[in-house]
Amino acid sequence: MLKPILLKKMVLLVSVFFWTCLSVSAETLEGIVLRVVDGDTLTIQVGNASHRIRLSEIDTPEMDQHWGDEAKAALVAKVNGAVIKVTVVDTDRYGRKVGKVWLDERDINRELVREGHAWVYEDYLFDDSLLEEQAAAIAANVGLWHLPEAVAPRRWRTRCGTLDFSDDVKDWKAFTDARK
């Protein structure tokens, strides 16, 4: 039988090995933020090339939606003009790189959820712990969660122009309450 200390070292070694393998296979971009388009999209300069980045796993309100301006302002305050790293996970149908944005050791995507500026985009979710961050933001009534008219952006995009979203808000809150 393995001693507990030896077992812990083996687990750590295997974890580091797999993390290294995964990190090597993922594309990482490092560049300066030129422009924040909205709460979940920005443009960075990497060398002579610019890249449009869509933050992964989150969805912020559209610019014509309640809290759209606030979500954009939050992202501007965090990263505009800063040198960031993006761990790219995909390219979307619009040609944008989709990824997690890092400012030093800060996970900017997670911060936007934690502060109530973004929904977790469950259709594209890799990290289930973001759901806990969202639940905490809802419970604390922070950011967009204090708005009675908070509507998930994916619903807004499909029903844009509809003025009464009260059923969506009730459905969303019931859904999140049921997940607790």
Contacts in CASP RR format, 6 or more apart in sequence:
PFRMAT RR
TARGET T0000
AUTHOR 0000-0000-0000
METHOD contacts of the structure
MODEL  1
MLKPILLKKMVLLVSVFFWTCLSVSAETLEGIVLRVVDGDTLTIQVGNAS
HRIRLSEIDTPEMDQHWGDEAKAALVAKVNGAVIKVTVVDTDRYGRKVGK
VWLDERDINRELVREGHAWVYEDYLFDDSLLEEQAAAIAANVGLWHLPEA
VAPRRWRTRCGTLDFSDDVKDWKAFTDARK
2 10 0 8 1.000
26 87 0 8 1.000
26 88 0 8 1.000
26 89 0 8 1.000
27 87 0 8 1.000
27 88 0 8 1.000
27 97 0 8 1.000
28 85 0 8 1.000
28 86 0 8 1.000
28 87 0 8 1.000
28 88 0 8 1.000
29 44 0 8 1.000
29 46 0 8 1.000
29 51 0 8 1.000
29 53 0 8 1.000
29 85 0 8 1.000
29 86 0 8 1.000
29 88 0 8 1.000
29 97 0 8 1.000
30 46 0 8 1.000
30 83 0 8 1.000
30 84 0 8 1.000
30 85 0 8 1.000
30 86 0 8 1.000
31 44 0 8 1.000
31 45 0 8 1.000
31 46 0 8 1.000
31 47 0 8 1.000
31 83 0 8 1.000
31 84 0 8 1.000
31 85 0 8 1.000
32 44 0 8 1.000
32 45 0 8 1.000
32 81 0 8 1.000
32 82 0 8 1.000
32 83 0 8 1.000
32 84 0 8 1.000
33 42 0 8 1.000
33 43 0 8 1.000
33 44 0 8 1.000
33 79 0 8 1.000
33 80 0 8 1.000
33 81 0 8 1.000
33 82 0 8 1.000
33 83 0 8 1.000
33 84 0 8 1.000
34 42 0 8 1.000
34 43 0 8 1.000
34 44 0 8 1.000
34 45 0 8 1.000
34 50 0 8 1.000
34 81 0 8 1.000
35 42 0 8 1.000
35 43 0 8 1.000
35 80 0 8 1.000
36 42 0 8 1.000
36 72 0 8 1.000
36 75 0 8 1.000
36 76 0 8 1.000
36 79 0 8 1.000
36 80 0 8 1.000
37 43 0 8 1.000
37 52 0 8 1.000
37 72 0 8 1.000
38 60 0 8 1.000
38 62 0 8 1.000
38 63 0 8 1.000
38 68 0 8 1.000
38 71 0 8 1.000
38 72 0 8 1.000
38 75 0 8 1.000
39 55 0 8 1.000
39 60 0 8 1.000
39 61 0 8 1.000
39 68 0 8 1.000
39 71 0 8 1.000
39 72 0 8 1.000
39 74 0 8 1.000
39 75 0 8 1.000
39 112 0 8 1.000
39 117 0 8 1.000
39 118 0 8 1.000
40 54 0 8 1.000
40 55 0 8 1.000
40 58 0 8 1.000
40 59 0 8 1.000
40 60 0 8 1.000
40 71 0 8 1.000
40 75 0 8 1.000
40 112 0 8 1.000
40 118 0 8 1.000
41 52 0 8 1.000
41 53 0 8 1.000
41 54 0 8 1.000
41 55 0 8 1.000
41 96 0 8 1.000
42 52 0 8 1.000
42 53 0 8 1.000
42 55 0 8 1.000
42 75 0 8 1.000
42 79 0 8 1.000
42 101 0 8 1.000
43 50 0 8 1.000
43 51 0 8 1.000
43 52 0 8 1.000
43 53 0 8 1.000
44 50 0 8 1.000
44 51 0 8 1.000
44 53 0 8 1.000
44 84 0 8 1.000
44 86 0 8 1.000
51 86 0 8 1.000
51 97 0 8 1.000
52 94 0 8 1.000
52 95 0 8 1.000
52 96 0 8 1.000
52 97 0 8 1.000
53 86 0 8 1.000
53 96 0 8 1.000
53 97 0 8 1.000
53 98 0 8 1.000
53 99 0 8 1.000
53 101 0 8 1.000
54 92 0 8 1.000
54 94 0 8 1.000
54 96 0 8 1.000
54 97 0 8 1.000
54 98 0 8 1.000
54 99 0 8 1.000
55 98 0 8 1.000
55 99 0 8 1.000
55 100 0 8 1.000
55 101 0 8 1.000
55 108 0 8 1.000
55 109 0 8 1.000
55 112 0 8 1.000
55 118 0 8 1.000
56 89 0 8 1.000
56 90 0 8 1.000
56 98 0 8 1.000
56 99 0 8 1.000
56 100 0 8 1.000
56 109 0 8 1.000
56 121 0 8 1.000
56 124 0 8 1.000
56 126 0 8 1.000
57 100 0 8 1.000
57 109 0 8 1.000
57 120 0 8 1.000
57 121 0 8 1.000
57 124 0 8 1.000
57 125 0 8 1.000
57 126 0 8 1.000
57 127 0 8 1.000
57 130 0 8 1.000
58 109 0 8 1.000
58 112 0 8 1.000
58 113 0 8 1.000
58 118 0 8 1.000
58 119 0 8 1.000
58 120 0 8 1.000
58 121 0 8 1.000
58 130 0 8 1.000
59 118 0 8 1.000
59 119 0 8 1.000
59 120 0 8 1.000
59 121 0 8 1.000
59 152 0 8 1.000
59 153 0 8 1.000
59 154 0 8 1.000
60 67 0 8 1.000
60 68 0 8 1.000
60 71 0 8 1.000
60 72 0 8 1.000
60 75 0 8 1.000
60 112 0 8 1.000
60 117 0 8 1.000
60 118 0 8 1.000
60 119 0 8 1.000
60 153 0 8 1.000
61 67 0 8 1.000
61 68 0 8 1.000
61 71 0 8 1.000
61 144 0 8 1.000
61 151 0 8 1.000
61 153 0 8 1.000
61 156 0 8 1.000
62 68 0 8 1.000
62 153 0 8 1.000
62 156 0 8 1.000
62 157 0 8 1.000
62 160 0 8 1.000
63 69 0 8 1.000
63 72 0 8 1.000
64 160 0 8 1.000
65 151 0 8 1.000
65 153 0 8 1.000
65 156 0 8 1.000
66 144 0 8 1.000
66 147 0 8 1.000
66 149 0 8 1.000
66 150 0 8 1.000
66 151 0 8 1.000
67 117 0 8 1.000
67 143 0 8 1.000
67 144 0 8 1.000
67 147 0 8 1.000
67 150 0 8 1.000
70 117 0 8 1.000
70 143 0 8 1.000
70 144 0 8 1.000
71 112 0 8 1.000
71 117 0 8 1.000
71 118 0 8 1.000
71 144 0 8 1.000
74 112 0 8 1.000
74 115 0 8 1.000
74 117 0 8 1.000
75 108 0 8 1.000
75 112 0 8 1.000
75 117 0 8 1.000
78 103 0 8 1.000
78 106 0 8 1.000
78 108 0 8 1.000
78 111 0 8 1.000
79 101 0 8 1.000
79 103 0 8 1.000
79 108 0 8 1.000
82 103 0 8 1.000
84 101 0 8 1.000
84 102 0 8 1.000
84 103 0 8 1.000
84 108 0 8 1.000
85 101 0 8 1.000
85 102 0 8 1.000
86 97 0 8 1.000
86 99 0 8 1.000
86 100 0 8 1.000
86 101 0 8 1.000
86 102 0 8 1.000
87 99 0 8 1.000
87 100 0 8 1.000
87 102 0 8 1.000
88 97 0 8 1.000
88 98 0 8 1.000
88 99 0 8 1.000
89 98 0 8 1.000
89 99 0 8 1.000
89 100 0 8 1.000
89 126 0 8 1.000
90 97 0 8 1.000
90 98 0 8 1.000
90 99 0 8 1.000
90 124 0 8 1.000
91 97 0 8 1.000
91 98 0 8 1.000
92 98 0 8 1.000
98 124 0 8 1.000
99 109 0 8 1.000
100 107 0 8 1.000
100 108 0 8 1.000
100 109 0 8 1.000
101 107 0 8 1.000
101 108 0 8 1.000
101 109 0 8 1.000
102 108 0 8 1.000
109 118 0 8 1.000
109 130 0 8 1.000
110 130 0 8 1.000
110 133 0 8 1.000
112 118 0 8 1.000
113 119 0 8 1.000
113 120 0 8 1.000
113 130 0 8 1.000
113 133 0 8 1.000
113 134 0 8 1.000
113 137 0 8 1.000
114 133 0 8 1.000
114 136 0 8 1.000
114 137 0 8 1.000
115 137 0 8 1.000
115 142 0 8 1.000
115 143 0 8 1.000
116 134 0 8 1.000
116 137 0 8 1.000
116 142 0 8 1.000
116 143 0 8 1.000
116 144 0 8 1.000
116 145 0 8 1.000
117 143 0 8 1.000
117 144 0 8 1.000
119 134 0 8 1.000
119 152 0 8 1.000
119 153 0 8 1.000
120 130 0 8 1.000
120 131 0 8 1.000
120 133 0 8 1.000
120 134 0 8 1.000
121 154 0 8 1.000
122 131 0 8 1.000
123 154 0 8 1.000
125 131 0 8 1.000
131 179 0 8 1.000
134 176 0 8 1.000
135 176 0 8 1.000
135 179 0 8 1.000
135 180 0 8 1.000
137 143 0 8 1.000
137 145 0 8 1.000
138 145 0 8 1.000
138 173 0 8 1.000
138 176 0 8 1.000
144 150 0 8 1.000
148 169 0 8 1.000
149 165 0 8 1.000
149 166 0 8 1.000
149 169 0 8 1.000
150 169 0 8 1.000
150 172 0 8 1.000
151 165 0 8 1.000
151 168 0 8 1.000
151 169 0 8 1.000
151 172 0 8 1.000
152 168 0 8 1.000
152 172 0 8 1.000
155 165 0 8 1.000
155 168 0 8 1.000
156 165 0 8 1.000
159 165 0 8 1.000
159 168 0 8 1.000
END
